[in-house]
Amino acid sequence: MRRRLLIVLLLFSATAVTAFALPLLESTAAERTQRFTISRTADVDRFAALATGDREALTAEITAYTALYDEPVLVIDVQRQVVARSGDVSPDDPALAAAVDAALRNQPAAAVPTVRPWTSGPVVFARPVGTGTSVAGVVVLRASTGRAASDVTVGWVWVLAGALAAALGCVLLALVVSRWLLRPLAELEGGVRAVAAGQQRAHVPGSSGPKELRALSESFNRMSDAVSEAADQQRRLIADTSHQLRNPLAALRLRMDVLSAQVGPDGTYRAAVAEVERLESLLDGLLALATAESTATEAAAGGREPALADLGAVVSDRADFWSAEAEVPSGLAILVRCPESDVAQVLDVLLDNATKYGGGGRVTTGADRSGGTAWLEVVDHGPGLSQEDLAHATTRFWRGDTTPRGTGLGLAIADRVATARGGALELSAVTPHGLRARLTLPLEPPL
């Protein structure tokens, strides 16, 4: 963004300086050309006035002029005969013919072209001798443009030096403006990186830049505090809930066990025990889900970088526990950015569902090194889920027609754990029947 802003500012500055410098260069050349023309025209007019009088005075005047300015002067009559001459000039010079013909016809002289630093040729000035239609001769002056071109060069150097100074000033101004505008954004980026690195309540200064960016910095600081506070409250809620609910349930379970000796295997008693077990399972599921959501919140707030887990080792261990078939690639370990406990928790949920509803599942693993992800799949051959049920399967407390048992939290927990670790849980149908659950997790970044 800094580069684009500087390019825009510098292009605008270059355009403005160029628009200022070019007319000034042209004006400098035109002004010096005008002075050159006026000066030489006045000299020719003076020689034409002298040509109507004493010829010796005319000769002395043009000789002195040529000695001073090194510019030849020629005075001829209407028959093109030399009346007076100084310097190396001849009436037969082709370069003088057009100017002489125009002066003899008493026509206005052609405009003098603008003198520029690279102008080198002479300019011919011709003035008829006499007045009105009575032309007695012509005065021709071959003026050098060297001095005028040198003066124009000096003027252009000053103009270009001023333009360069203005351009440098514009560059400095562009750097200052871009720094003033983008420094708050750099501070915000640093704040975001600090949060991502795990720093709690990371703040940015927010004391420089435009008013809108200062307000944005203040909003970022408030957001950082709010997210950190929400994560802290969520962790405290989980701890309080675990303490406050588990103790009464444990006491209730003990009383039910004591009561069993007095009531016998009564149906009502068995139903009560089943409800207690269901409450315990539901509490475990709710706490697991709350823990997963707290982990997601902590990750969004910049939690610590998760530990690495060997996906193959976890799959082998949990497959043995569930007596499930597993296919783990040999050779290089598949390290994922997720704690082993989280991978095992998700895999337990998937294998539990496969055992309950699909008669057991088969686990396969793999990795996409180019995409930076690894995956594991649990496939069963149970009744599966319809397309409509697949869309709701990871919703908390949802249970389909083919899955009446359970709390409806297992897949919701697995999905939340996967999302919290930067992965995803995808469910799809298997032909002719069954369910495929695919867990995708980010690989360890290469060194």
Buried (B, 14 or more C-beta within 10 A) or exposed (E): EEEEBBEEBBEEBEEEBEEBBEEBBEEBBEEBBEEBBEEBBEBBEBBBEBBEEEEEEBBBBBBEBBEEBEBBBBBBBEEBEEBBBBBEBEBEBEEBEEBBEBBBEEEEBEEBEEBBBEBEEBBBBBBBBBEEEEBBBBBBBBBBBEEBBEBBBEBBEEBEEBBEEBBEEBBEEBBEEBEEBBBBBBBBEEBBEBBBEBBBBBBBBBEBBEEEBBEBBEEBBEEBBEBBEBBBEBBEEBEEBBEEBBEEBEEBBEEBEEEBEEEEEEEEBEEBBEEBEEBBBBBBBBBBBBBBBBBBBBBBBBBEEBEBBBBBBBBBBBBEEBEBEBBBEEEEEBBBBBBBEBBBBBBBBBBBBBBBBBEBBBBBBBBEEEEEBBBBBBBBBBBBBEEEBBEEBBEBEBBBEEBEEBBBBBBBBBBBBBBBBBBBBBBBBBEEEBBBBBBBBBBBEEE
